[in-house]
Amino acid sequence: MRYLMLVCTDPDHQPGPDDAAPDVEDWVAEMDGKGVRLMGSRTRPASDATTVRVRDRQVLLTDGPYAETKDQIAGFDIIECADLDEAVEVASRHPMAWAGKIELRPFWPDDED
């Protein structure tokens, strides 16, 4: 099953002395090597975002993110795992899980509407 990993910052997190995060390049190399990570990338900061909405057939644009939140999406990865347990294990090894947070969202199966 494919999962979208939203890699998010957590400005409220205060790392402890034992919270040294692993290196992101090491995580990418390991997951790419296992064939788990299908693709991924960092994203530009929320200040570079454009939100698009259509209301009354008019396109409305807003600079910046739509949601008012302190957490910001820093990047994404698409992973292929046998089940949620494996996806959680993969996400828990991502460096941002140590300093931020990872949101896992399963893709809809191709044969399901």
N, CA, C and O atoms as a GROMACS GRO file, in nm:
protein
  452
    1MET      N    1   0.084  -0.116   0.000
    1MET     CA    2   0.000   0.000   0.000
    1MET      C    3   0.089   0.124   0.000
    1MET      O    4   0.191   0.128   0.069
    2ARG      N    5   0.050   0.223  -0.078
    2ARG     CA    6   0.125   0.349  -0.084
    2ARG      C    7   0.074   0.446   0.022
    2ARG      O    8  -0.046   0.453   0.049
    3TYR      N    9   0.168   0.521   0.080
    3TYR     CA   10   0.136   0.623   0.180
    3TYR      C   11   0.206   0.753   0.143
    3TYR      O   12   0.319   0.754   0.095
    4LEU      N   13   0.136   0.862   0.166
    4LEU     CA   14   0.198   0.994   0.159
    4LEU      C   15   0.246   1.028   0.299
    4LEU      O   16   0.168   1.024   0.394
    5MET      N   17   0.372   1.060   0.311
    5MET     CA   18   0.429   1.107   0.437
    5MET      C   19   0.442   1.258   0.428
    5MET      O   20   0.527   1.308   0.353
    6LEU      N   21   0.360   1.331   0.502
    6LEU     CA   22   0.376   1.475   0.510
    6LEU      C   23   0.476   1.503   0.621
    6LEU      O   24   0.453   1.469   0.737
    7VAL      N   25   0.585   1.564   0.586
    7VAL     CA   26   0.693   1.592   0.679
    7VAL      C   27   0.672   1.735   0.730
    7VAL      O   28   0.683   1.831   0.654
    8CYS      N   29   0.643   1.748   0.859
    8CYS     CA   30   0.604   1.878   0.915
    8CYS      C   31   0.696   1.923   1.026
    8CYS      O   32   0.752   1.841   1.099
    9THR      N   33   0.710   2.053   1.038
    9THR     CA   34   0.785   2.111   1.149
    9THR      C   35   0.696   2.111   1.273
    9THR      O   36   0.574   2.098   1.263
   10ASP      N   37   0.759   2.125   1.388
   10ASP     CA   38   0.687   2.137   1.515
   10ASP      C   39   0.758   2.242   1.599
   10ASP      O   40   0.849   2.209   1.675
   11PRO      N   41   0.718   2.369   1.586
   11PRO     CA   42   0.790   2.476   1.654
   11PRO      C   43   0.782   2.467   1.807
   11PRO      O   44   0.860   2.532   1.876
   12ASP      N   45   0.689   2.389   1.861
   12ASP     CA   46   0.676   2.375   2.005
   12ASP      C   47   0.766   2.267   2.064
   12ASP      O   48   0.779   2.257   2.186
   13HIS      N   49   0.828   2.187   1.979
   13HIS     CA   50   0.912   2.077   2.028
   13HIS      C   51   1.042   2.130   2.086
   13HIS      O   52   1.113   2.208   2.023
   14GLN      N   53   1.072   2.087   2.205
   14GLN     CA   54   1.199   2.120   2.271
   14GLN      C   55   1.279   1.990   2.283
   14GLN      O   56   1.249   1.908   2.370
   15PRO      N   57   1.380   1.969   2.198
   15PRO     CA   58   1.454   1.843   2.202
   15PRO      C   59   1.528   1.825   2.335
   15PRO      O   60   1.583   1.920   2.391
   16GLY      N   61   1.528   1.702   2.381
   16GLY     CA   62   1.602   1.666   2.501
   16GLY      C   63   1.743   1.625   2.465
   16GLY      O   64   1.777   1.622   2.347
   17PRO      N   65   1.825   1.594   2.563
   17PRO     CA   66   1.964   1.558   2.536
   17PRO      C   67   1.979   1.427   2.458
   17PRO      O   68   2.082   1.406   2.394
   18ASP      N   69   1.880   1.340   2.462
   18ASP     CA   70   1.887   1.213   2.389
   18ASP      C   71   1.809   1.215   2.258
   18ASP      O   72   1.784   1.110   2.200
   19ASP      N   73   1.772   1.334   2.210
   19ASP     CA   74   1.689   1.347   2.091
   19ASP      C   75   1.768   1.378   1.964
   19ASP      O   76   1.716   1.444   1.874
   20ALA      N   77   1.890   1.334   1.957
   20ALA     CA   78   1.971   1.360   1.837
   20ALA      C   79   1.909   1.285   1.719
   20ALA      O   80   1.905   1.162   1.717
   21ALA      N   81   1.862   1.360   1.621
   21ALA     CA   82   1.796   1.300   1.505
   21ALA      C   83   1.898   1.236   1.412
   21ALA      O   84   2.010   1.285   1.399
   22PRO      N   85   1.858   1.127   1.347
   22PRO     CA   86   1.945   1.067   1.245
   22PRO      C   87   1.960   1.163   1.126
   22PRO      O   88   1.884   1.260   1.114
   23ASP      N   89   2.054   1.137   1.041
   23ASP     CA   90   2.079   1.220   0.923
   23ASP      C   91   1.978   1.187   0.813
   23ASP      O   92   1.955   1.070   0.782
   24VAL      N   93   1.918   1.291   0.755
   24VAL     CA   94   1.814   1.269   0.653
   24VAL      C   95   1.871   1.199   0.529
   24VAL      O   96   1.802   1.117   0.468
   25GLU      N   97   1.994   1.230   0.491
   25GLU     CA   98   2.053   1.164   0.374
   25GLU      C   99   2.070   1.014   0.397
   25GLU      O  100   2.052   0.934   0.306
   26ASP      N  101   2.104   0.977   0.522
   26ASP     CA  102   2.114   0.835   0.555
   26ASP      C  103   1.978   0.767   0.545
   26ASP      O  104   1.968   0.655   0.494
   27TRP      N  105   1.872   0.834   0.594
   27TRP     CA  106   1.737   0.778   0.588
   27TRP      C  107   1.695   0.759   0.442
   27TRP      O  108   1.644   0.653   0.405
   28VAL      N  109   1.717   0.861   0.359
   28VAL     CA  110   1.681   0.853   0.217
   28VAL      C  111   1.756   0.738   0.150
   28VAL      O  112   1.695   0.659   0.078
   29ALA      N  113   1.886   0.729   0.173
   29ALA     CA  114   1.965   0.622   0.111
   29ALA      C  115   1.915   0.484   0.155
   29ALA      O  116   1.904   0.393   0.073
   30GLU      N  117   1.885   0.469   0.283
   30GLU     CA  118   1.837   0.340   0.332
   30GLU      C  119   1.702   0.304   0.271
   30GLU      O  120   1.684   0.191   0.224
   31MET      N  121   1.607   0.397   0.271
   31MET     CA  122   1.472   0.367   0.220
   31MET      C  123   1.472   0.352   0.068
   31MET      O  124   1.397   0.269   0.015
   32ASP      N  125   1.554   0.429  -0.002
   32ASP     CA  126   1.568   0.411  -0.147
   32ASP      C  127   1.628   0.273  -0.175
   32ASP      O  128   1.584   0.203  -0.267
   33GLY      N  129   1.729   0.235  -0.097
   33GLY     CA  130   1.794   0.105  -0.115
   33GLY      C  131   1.701  -0.011  -0.093
   33GLY      O  132   1.712  -0.114  -0.160
   34LYS      N  133   1.607   0.003   0.001
   34LYS     CA  134   1.507  -0.102   0.028
   34LYS      C  135   1.391  -0.098  -0.069
   34LYS      O  136   1.307  -0.189  -0.068
   35GLY      N  137   1.383   0.005  -0.153
   35GLY     CA  138   1.271   0.018  -0.247
   35GLY      C  139   1.142   0.065  -0.180
   35GLY      O  140   1.035   0.054  -0.239
   36VAL      N  141   1.152   0.116  -0.058
   36VAL     CA  142   1.035   0.162   0.016
   36VAL      C  143   0.994   0.302  -0.027
   36VAL      O  144   0.876   0.331  -0.046
   37ARG      N  145   1.093   0.388  -0.043
   37ARG     CA  146   1.066   0.528  -0.079
   37ARG      C  147   1.057   0.539  -0.230
   37ARG      O  148   1.153   0.510  -0.302
   38LEU      N  149   0.940   0.580  -0.279
   38LEU     CA  150   0.919   0.590  -0.422
   38LEU      C  151   0.961   0.726  -0.476
   38LEU      O  152   1.012   0.737  -0.587
   39MET      N  153   0.941   0.831  -0.395
   39MET     CA  154   0.986   0.965  -0.431
   39MET      C  155   0.969   1.056  -0.310
   39MET      O  156   0.901   1.020  -0.214
   40GLY      N  157   1.028   1.171  -0.316
   40GLY     CA  158   1.013   1.268  -0.209
   40GLY      C  159   1.094   1.392  -0.238
   40GLY      O  160   1.182   1.392  -0.324
   41SER      N  161   1.062   1.499  -0.165
   41SER     CA  162   1.133   1.624  -0.184
   41SER      C  163   1.103   1.718  -0.069
   41SER      O  164   1.001   1.705   0.000
   42ARG      N  165   1.191   1.814  -0.049
   42ARG     CA  166   1.162   1.923   0.042
   42ARG      C  167   1.067   2.018  -0.031
   42ARG      O  168   1.059   2.017  -0.154
   43THR      N  169   0.997   2.100   0.044
   43THR     CA  170   0.914   2.204  -0.016
   43THR      C  171   0.966   2.340   0.029
   43THR      O  172   1.031   2.352   0.132
   44ARG      N  173   0.935   2.441  -0.050
   44ARG     CA  174   0.971   2.578  -0.015
   44ARG      C  175   0.892   2.617   0.110
   44ARG      O  176   0.793   2.552   0.142
   45PRO      N  177   0.933   2.721   0.181
   45PRO     CA  178   0.862   2.761   0.304
   45PRO      C  179   0.719   2.807   0.277
   45PRO      O  180   0.684   2.843   0.164
   46ALA      N  181   0.639   2.804   0.381
   46ALA     CA  182   0.498   2.842   0.369
   46ALA      C  183   0.482   2.983   0.314
   46ALA      O  184   0.381   3.013   0.251
   47SER      N  185   0.579   3.069   0.337
   47SER     CA  186   0.570   3.205   0.284
   47SER      C  187   0.570   3.208   0.131
   47SER      O  188   0.530   3.308   0.071
   48ASP      N  189   0.616   3.100   0.067
   48ASP     CA  190   0.616   3.091  -0.079
   48ASP      C  191   0.492   3.021  -0.134
   48ASP      O  192   0.478   3.007  -0.256
   49ALA      N  193   0.403   2.979  -0.047
   49ALA     CA  194   0.284   2.904  -0.090
   49ALA      C  195   0.181   2.995  -0.155
   49ALA      O  196   0.176   3.115  -0.126
   50THR      N  197   0.101   2.938  -0.241
   50THR     CA  198  -0.017   3.004  -0.299
   50THR      C  199  -0.134   2.909  -0.280
   50THR      O  200  -0.128   2.793  -0.320
   51THR      N  201  -0.240   2.959  -0.220
   51THR     CA  202  -0.360   2.878  -0.200
   51THR      C  203  -0.461   2.915  -0.308
   51THR      O  204  -0.487   3.033  -0.333
   52VAL      N  205  -0.519   2.813  -0.372
   52VAL     CA  206  -0.614   2.832  -0.483
   52VAL      C  207  -0.750   2.782  -0.440
   52VAL      O  208  -0.764   2.669  -0.394
   53ARG      N  209  -0.851   2.867  -0.455
   53ARG     CA  210  -0.990   2.830  -0.429
   53ARG      C  211  -1.076   2.882  -0.544
   53ARG      O  212  -1.042   2.983  -0.606
   54VAL      N  213  -1.186   2.814  -0.572
   54VAL     CA  214  -1.283   2.864  -0.670
   54VAL      C  215  -1.414   2.885  -0.596
   54VAL      O  216  -1.467   2.793  -0.535
   55ARG      N  217  -1.466   3.006  -0.601
   55ARG     CA  218  -1.594   3.042  -0.540
   55ARG      C  219  -1.674   3.123  -0.642
   55ARG      O  220  -1.623   3.218  -0.700
   56ASP      N  221  -1.798   3.082  -0.661
   56ASP     CA  222  -1.884   3.149  -0.760
   56ASP      C  223  -1.815   3.161  -0.895
   56ASP      O  224  -1.823   3.263  -0.963
   57ARG      N  225  -1.746   3.052  -0.932
   57ARG     CA  226  -1.676   3.041  -1.060
   57ARG      C  227  -1.560   3.139  -1.076
   57ARG      O  228  -1.513   3.161  -1.188
   58GLN      N  229  -1.514   3.196  -0.968
   58GLN     CA  230  -1.399   3.285  -0.973
   58GLN      C  231  -1.282   3.220  -0.899
   58GLN      O  232  -1.299   3.163  -0.791
   59VAL      N  233  -1.165   3.230  -0.960
   59VAL     CA  234  -1.045   3.177  -0.897
   59VAL      C  235  -0.994   3.280  -0.797
   59VAL      O  236  -0.967   3.395  -0.832
   60LEU      N  237  -0.980   3.236  -0.672
   60LEU     CA  238  -0.930   3.324  -0.566
   60LEU      C  239  -0.795   3.272  -0.521
   60LEU      O  240  -0.780   3.154  -0.489
   61LEU      N  241  -0.697   3.359  -0.518
   61LEU     CA  242  -0.563   3.322  -0.477
   61LEU      C  243  -0.529   3.392  -0.347
   61LEU      O  244  -0.563   3.508  -0.325
   62THR      N  245  -0.461   3.318  -0.260
   62THR     CA  246  -0.412   3.373  -0.134
   62THR      C  247  -0.264   3.340  -0.124
   62THR      O  248  -0.224   3.226  -0.142
   63ASP      N  249  -0.185   3.442  -0.095
   63ASP     CA  250  -0.042   3.416  -0.071
   63ASP      C  251  -0.028   3.348   0.063
   63ASP      O  252  -0.094   3.385   0.160
   64GLY      N  253   0.060   3.249   0.068
   64GLY     CA  254   0.083   3.177   0.192
   64GLY      C  255  -0.012   3.062   0.208
   64GLY      O  256  -0.101   3.041   0.125
   65PRO      N  257   0.005   2.987   0.315
   65PRO     CA  258  -0.080   2.869   0.338
   65PRO      C  259  -0.220   2.910   0.378
   65PRO      O  260  -0.240   3.015   0.439
   66TYR      N  261  -0.316   2.827   0.345
   66TYR     CA  262  -0.456   2.854   0.381
   66TYR      C  263  -0.477   2.835   0.531
   66TYR      O  264  -0.542   2.917   0.596
   67ALA      N  265  -0.423   2.730   0.585
   67ALA     CA  266  -0.443   2.698   0.727
   67ALA      C  267  -0.359   2.790   0.814
   67ALA      O  268  -0.242   2.816   0.786
   68GLU      N  269  -0.420   2.840   0.919
   68GLU     CA  270  -0.347   2.918   1.018
   68GLU      C  271  -0.293   2.821   1.122
   68GLU      O  272  -0.366   2.779   1.212
   69THR      N  273  -0.169   2.786   1.109
   69THR     CA  274  -0.108   2.689   1.199
   69THR      C  275   0.039   2.719   1.215
   69THR      O  276   0.101   2.777   1.126
   70LYS      N  277   0.095   2.682   1.327
   70LYS     CA  278   0.239   2.698   1.348
   70LYS      C  279   0.316   2.588   1.277
   70LYS      O  280   0.428   2.610   1.229
   71ASP      N  281   0.257   2.468   1.270
   71ASP     CA  282   0.322   2.357   1.201
   71ASP      C  283   0.320   2.388   1.051
   71ASP      O  284   0.221   2.437   0.998
   72GLN      N  285   0.428   2.358   0.985
   72GLN     CA  286   0.437   2.382   0.842
   72GLN      C  287   0.487   2.256   0.772
   72GLN      O  288   0.570   2.183   0.826
   73ILE      N  289   0.437   2.232   0.652
   73ILE     CA  290   0.486   2.120   0.572
   73ILE      C  291   0.624   2.156   0.521
   73ILE      O  292   0.642   2.259   0.455
   74ALA      N  293   0.721   2.071   0.551
   74ALA     CA  294   0.859   2.094   0.510
   74ALA      C  295   0.898   2.008   0.391
   74ALA      O  296   0.997   2.035   0.323
   75GLY      N  297   0.818   1.904   0.364
   75GLY     CA  298   0.848   1.815   0.253
   75GLY      C  299   0.751   1.699   0.252
   75GLY      O  300   0.655   1.696   0.328
   76PHE      N  301   0.778   1.605   0.165
   76PHE     CA  302   0.691   1.487   0.153
   76PHE      C  303   0.772   1.370   0.102
   76PHE      O  304   0.877   1.387   0.040
   77ASP      N  305   0.722   1.253   0.128
   77ASP     CA  306   0.774   1.130   0.070
   77ASP      C  307   0.656   1.041   0.038
   77ASP      O  308   0.554   1.045   0.107
   78ILE      N  309   0.669   0.964  -0.067
   78ILE     CA  310   0.571   0.860  -0.099
   78ILE      C  311   0.641   0.727  -0.076
   78ILE      O  312   0.746   0.699  -0.134
   79ILE      N  313   0.582   0.647   0.010
   79ILE     CA  314   0.642   0.519   0.045
   79ILE      C  315   0.548   0.405   0.010
   79ILE      O  316   0.426   0.424   0.004
   80GLU      N  317   0.603   0.289  -0.012
   80GLU     CA  318   0.527   0.167  -0.041
   80GLU      C  319   0.557   0.068   0.070
   80GLU      O  320   0.672   0.026   0.088
   81CYS      N  321   0.453   0.032   0.145
   81CYS     CA  322   0.470  -0.057   0.260
   81CYS      C  323   0.362  -0.165   0.257
   81CYS      O  324   0.258  -0.150   0.193
   82ALA      N  325   0.389  -0.273   0.326
   82ALA     CA  326   0.293  -0.384   0.332
   82ALA      C  327   0.167  -0.344   0.406
   82ALA      O  328   0.057  -0.387   0.370
   83ASP      N  329   0.181  -0.261   0.510
   83ASP     CA  330   0.066  -0.223   0.592
   83ASP      C  331   0.102  -0.100   0.675
   83ASP      O  332   0.214  -0.049   0.667
   84LEU      N  333   0.007  -0.054   0.755
   84LEU     CA  334   0.028   0.066   0.837
   84LEU      C  335   0.141   0.045   0.937
   84LEU      O  336   0.217   0.138   0.964
   85ASP      N  337   0.153  -0.074   0.993
   85ASP     CA  338   0.260  -0.099   1.089
   85ASP      C  339   0.398  -0.073   1.027
   85ASP      O  340   0.484  -0.011   1.089
   86GLU      N  341   0.418  -0.121   0.906
   86GLU     CA  342   0.546  -0.098   0.839
   86GLU      C  343   0.564   0.050   0.807
   86GLU      O  344   0.673   0.104   0.822
   87ALA      N  345   0.456   0.118   0.764
   87ALA     CA  346   0.463   0.261   0.733
   87ALA      C  347   0.500   0.341   0.858
   87ALA      O  348   0.579   0.435   0.850
   88VAL      N  349   0.444   0.305   0.973
   88VAL     CA  350   0.477   0.372   1.099
   88VAL      C  351   0.624   0.350   1.133
   88VAL      O  352   0.692   0.443   1.177
   89GLU      N  353   0.674   0.229   1.112
   89GLU     CA  354   0.815   0.200   1.141
   89GLU      C  355   0.905   0.284   1.052
   89GLU      O  356   1.004   0.339   1.099
   90VAL      N  357   0.872   0.293   0.923
   90VAL     CA  358   0.951   0.374   0.829
   90VAL      C  359   0.945   0.522   0.869
   90VAL      O  360   1.048   0.589   0.873
   91ALA      N  361   0.826   0.572   0.900
   91ALA     CA  362   0.810   0.713   0.938
   91ALA      C  363   0.883   0.744   1.068
   91ALA      O  364   0.940   0.852   1.082
   92SER      N  365   0.882   0.651   1.161
   92SER     CA  366   0.946   0.676   1.290
   92SER      C  367   1.098   0.686   1.278
   92SER      O  368   1.163   0.738   1.369
   93ARG      N  369   1.152   0.638   1.168
   93ARG     CA  370   1.297   0.645   1.147
   93ARG      C  371   1.337   0.771   1.071
   93ARG      O  372   1.456   0.801   1.059
   94HIS      N  373   1.237   0.847   1.020
   94HIS     CA  374   1.266   0.971   0.948
   94HIS      C  375   1.315   1.076   1.048
   94HIS      O  376   1.255   1.090   1.154
   95PRO      N  377   1.420   1.149   1.016
   95PRO     CA  378   1.474   1.248   1.110
   95PRO      C  379   1.371   1.351   1.159
   95PRO      O  380   1.379   1.395   1.273
   96MET      N  381   1.277   1.390   1.075
   96MET     CA  382   1.181   1.491   1.119
   96MET      C  383   1.084   1.436   1.222
   96MET      O  384   1.021   1.514   1.295
   97ALA      N  385   1.069   1.305   1.231
   97ALA     CA  386   0.986   1.248   1.338
   97ALA      C  387   1.048   1.277   1.474
   97ALA      O  388   0.978   1.278   1.576
   98TRP      N  389   1.177   1.302   1.477
   98TRP     CA  390   1.249   1.330   1.602
   98TRP      C  391   1.238   1.477   1.640
   98TRP      O  392   1.245   1.510   1.759
   99ALA      N  393   1.221   1.565   1.543
   99ALA     CA  394   1.222   1.708   1.570
   99ALA      C  395   1.091   1.776   1.530
   99ALA      O  396   1.062   1.887   1.575
  100GLY      N  397   1.014   1.710   1.447
  100GLY     CA  398   0.888   1.766   1.399
  100GLY      C  399   0.780   1.663   1.412
  100GLY      O  400   0.760   1.606   1.520
  101LYS      N  401   0.711   1.636   1.304
  101LYS     CA  402   0.611   1.530   1.302
  101LYS      C  403   0.589   1.482   1.160
  101LYS      O  404   0.612   1.555   1.063
  102ILE      N  405   0.545   1.358   1.150
  102ILE     CA  406   0.515   1.295   1.021
  102ILE      C  407   0.368   1.257   1.022
  102ILE      O  408   0.320   1.190   1.114
  103GLU      N  409   0.298   1.299   0.919
  103GLU     CA  410   0.158   1.257   0.903
  103GLU      C  411   0.154   1.155   0.790
  103GLU      O  412   0.201   1.183   0.680
  104LEU      N  413   0.099   1.038   0.817
  104LEU     CA  414   0.085   0.932   0.717
  104LEU      C  415  -0.057   0.932   0.662
  104LEU      O  416  -0.154   0.931   0.738
  105ARG      N  417  -0.069   0.934   0.531
  105ARG     CA  418  -0.201   0.924   0.467
  105ARG      C  419  -0.196   0.816   0.360
  105ARG      O  420  -0.118   0.826   0.265
  106PRO      N  421  -0.279   0.713   0.374
  106PRO     CA  422  -0.280   0.609   0.270
  106PRO      C  423  -0.345   0.662   0.142
  106PRO      O  424  -0.437   0.744   0.146
  107PHE      N  425  -0.295   0.613   0.031
  107PHE     CA  426  -0.357   0.644  -0.098
  107PHE      C  427  -0.482   0.559  -0.113
  107PHE      O  428  -0.490   0.449  -0.057
  108TRP      N  429  -0.579   0.608  -0.188
  108TRP     CA  430  -0.694   0.524  -0.223
  108TRP      C  431  -0.643   0.412  -0.311
  108TRP      O  432  -0.564   0.438  -0.402
  109PRO      N  433  -0.686   0.288  -0.288
  109PRO     CA  434  -0.649   0.180  -0.381
  109PRO      C  435  -0.703   0.209  -0.520
  109PRO      O  436  -0.810   0.268  -0.535
  110ASP      N  437  -0.628   0.168  -0.623
  110ASP     CA  438  -0.669   0.195  -0.761
  110ASP      C  439  -0.804   0.134  -0.796
  110ASP      O  440  -0.875   0.186  -0.882
  111ASP      N  441  -0.839   0.024  -0.731
  111ASP     CA  442  -0.963  -0.045  -0.765
  111ASP      C  443  -1.081  -0.002  -0.677
  111ASP      O  444  -1.186  -0.065  -0.681
  112GLU      N  445  -1.064   0.104  -0.598
  112GLU     CA  446  -1.169   0.148  -0.507
  112GLU      C  447  -1.203   0.295  -0.536
  112GLU      O  448  -1.113   0.378  -0.549
  113ASP      N  449  -1.330   0.326  -0.547
  113ASP     CA  450  -1.373   0.465  -0.571
  113ASP      C  451  -1.434   0.526  -0.448
  113ASP      O  452  -1.475   0.642  -0.451
   0.00000   0.00000   0.00000
